[in-house]
Amino acid sequence: MMVYHTAMTRLDRAIRQSVSLPPHIAKRVRSIAKARKTSANRVVVDLIEAGIQAKEAEKQRFFSLANQLTDSDDPAERQQIKEELARMTFGD
């Protein structure tokens, strides 16, 4: 059991990663950090996590629409789904 705990501790250890932010983004990060009374590092991590979650949600939405497209027999609904999939893929 101790070996498992030690292995988990090693996996949970933070990894230092250097990131250069454009000045206007760095300013916004510092502003958010000040308002939240936390570190700029914590804000960057939170923003990255939120971005990863948003991308995963977008991916799930895409697959859900693809399934709806496959299951739909209504031409108008199929066209609407195709248009939404195109927007998701190519933008507006």
C-alpha beads as a LAMMPS data file, in Angstrom:
LAMMPS data file: protein, C-alpha beads

92 atoms
91 bonds

1 atom types
1 bond types

-500.0 500.0 xlo xhi
-500.0 500.0 ylo yhi
-500.0 500.0 zlo zhi

Masses

1 110.0

Atoms # bond

1 1 1 0.000 0.000 0.000
2 1 1 2.828 2.418 0.759
3 1 1 4.316 1.825 -2.692
4 1 1 1.012 2.859 -4.296
5 1 1 0.817 5.970 -2.145
6 1 1 4.407 6.911 -2.997
7 1 1 3.744 6.383 -6.703
8 1 1 0.607 8.552 -6.527
9 1 1 2.560 11.293 -4.745
10 1 1 5.107 11.317 -7.556
11 1 1 2.356 11.528 -10.176
12 1 1 0.644 14.434 -8.407
13 1 1 3.802 16.526 -8.198
14 1 1 3.600 19.769 -10.153
15 1 1 5.793 20.154 -13.208
16 1 1 7.414 23.510 -13.871
17 1 1 6.568 24.825 -17.331
18 1 1 7.746 28.150 -18.632
19 1 1 5.224 30.128 -20.661
20 1 1 5.706 33.539 -22.227
21 1 1 2.553 35.650 -22.232
22 1 1 1.931 38.672 -24.416
23 1 1 1.912 41.827 -22.260
24 1 1 -1.856 42.416 -22.556
25 1 1 -2.592 38.837 -21.438
26 1 1 -0.108 39.026 -18.564
27 1 1 -1.771 42.246 -17.412
28 1 1 -5.193 40.581 -17.446
29 1 1 -3.861 37.548 -15.560
30 1 1 -2.346 39.790 -12.876
31 1 1 -5.613 41.727 -12.628
32 1 1 -7.634 38.534 -12.205
33 1 1 -5.146 37.258 -9.623
34 1 1 -5.389 40.465 -7.632
35 1 1 -9.194 40.394 -7.711
36 1 1 -9.238 36.734 -6.593
37 1 1 -6.469 37.324 -4.044
38 1 1 -4.432 34.477 -5.488
39 1 1 -1.275 34.047 -7.530
40 1 1 -0.930 34.698 -11.240
41 1 1 0.295 31.103 -11.526
42 1 1 -2.983 29.818 -10.040
43 1 1 -4.957 31.951 -12.497
44 1 1 -2.970 30.598 -15.459
45 1 1 -3.534 27.005 -14.290
46 1 1 -7.264 27.655 -13.798
47 1 1 -7.549 29.215 -17.259
48 1 1 -5.728 26.296 -18.873
49 1 1 -7.959 23.785 -17.072
50 1 1 -11.074 25.709 -18.144
51 1 1 -9.816 25.775 -21.737
52 1 1 -9.179 22.021 -21.734
53 1 1 -12.658 21.387 -20.318
54 1 1 -14.225 23.687 -22.916
55 1 1 -12.431 21.877 -25.745
56 1 1 -13.589 18.510 -24.394
57 1 1 -17.175 19.776 -24.128
58 1 1 -16.961 21.075 -27.710
59 1 1 -15.697 17.677 -28.866
60 1 1 -18.559 15.909 -27.075
61 1 1 -21.054 18.346 -28.627
62 1 1 -19.604 17.616 -32.079
63 1 1 -20.001 13.849 -31.624
64 1 1 -23.503 14.306 -30.250
65 1 1 -24.485 16.336 -33.319
66 1 1 -22.867 13.752 -35.609
67 1 1 -24.980 11.049 -33.948
68 1 1 -28.121 13.184 -34.330
69 1 1 -27.303 13.686 -37.998
70 1 1 -26.991 9.949 -38.499
71 1 1 -30.253 9.238 -36.660
72 1 1 -32.371 12.010 -38.199
73 1 1 -34.764 11.388 -41.087
74 1 1 -35.959 15.012 -41.229
75 1 1 -34.244 16.876 -44.113
76 1 1 -34.613 20.285 -42.410
77 1 1 -33.137 18.990 -39.155
78 1 1 -30.302 17.280 -41.039
79 1 1 -29.489 20.548 -42.836
80 1 1 -29.512 22.494 -39.568
81 1 1 -27.169 19.949 -37.965
82 1 1 -24.846 20.042 -40.981
83 1 1 -24.672 23.834 -40.746
84 1 1 -23.877 23.700 -37.033
85 1 1 -21.175 21.083 -37.608
86 1 1 -19.694 23.273 -40.367
87 1 1 -19.645 26.298 -38.001
88 1 1 -17.938 24.216 -35.339
89 1 1 -15.357 22.988 -37.831
90 1 1 -14.740 26.079 -39.964
91 1 1 -16.120 28.971 -37.913
92 1 1 -18.716 31.488 -39.068

Bonds

1 1 1 2
2 1 2 3
3 1 3 4
4 1 4 5
5 1 5 6
6 1 6 7
7 1 7 8
8 1 8 9
9 1 9 10
10 1 10 11
11 1 11 12
12 1 12 13
13 1 13 14
14 1 14 15
15 1 15 16
16 1 16 17
17 1 17 18
18 1 18 19
19 1 19 20
20 1 20 21
21 1 21 22
22 1 22 23
23 1 23 24
24 1 24 25
25 1 25 26
26 1 26 27
27 1 27 28
28 1 28 29
29 1 29 30
30 1 30 31
31 1 31 32
32 1 32 33
33 1 33 34
34 1 34 35
35 1 35 36
36 1 36 37
37 1 37 38
38 1 38 39
39 1 39 40
40 1 40 41
41 1 41 42
42 1 42 43
43 1 43 44
44 1 44 45
45 1 45 46
46 1 46 47
47 1 47 48
48 1 48 49
49 1 49 50
50 1 50 51
51 1 51 52
52 1 52 53
53 1 53 54
54 1 54 55
55 1 55 56
56 1 56 57
57 1 57 58
58 1 58 59
59 1 59 60
60 1 60 61
61 1 61 62
62 1 62 63
63 1 63 64
64 1 64 65
65 1 65 66
66 1 66 67
67 1 67 68
68 1 68 69
69 1 69 70
70 1 70 71
71 1 71 72
72 1 72 73
73 1 73 74
74 1 74 75
75 1 75 76
76 1 76 77
77 1 77 78
78 1 78 79
79 1 79 80
80 1 80 81
81 1 81 82
82 1 82 83
83 1 83 84
84 1 84 85
85 1 85 86
86 1 86 87
87 1 87 88
88 1 88 89
89 1 89 90
90 1 90 91
91 1 91 92
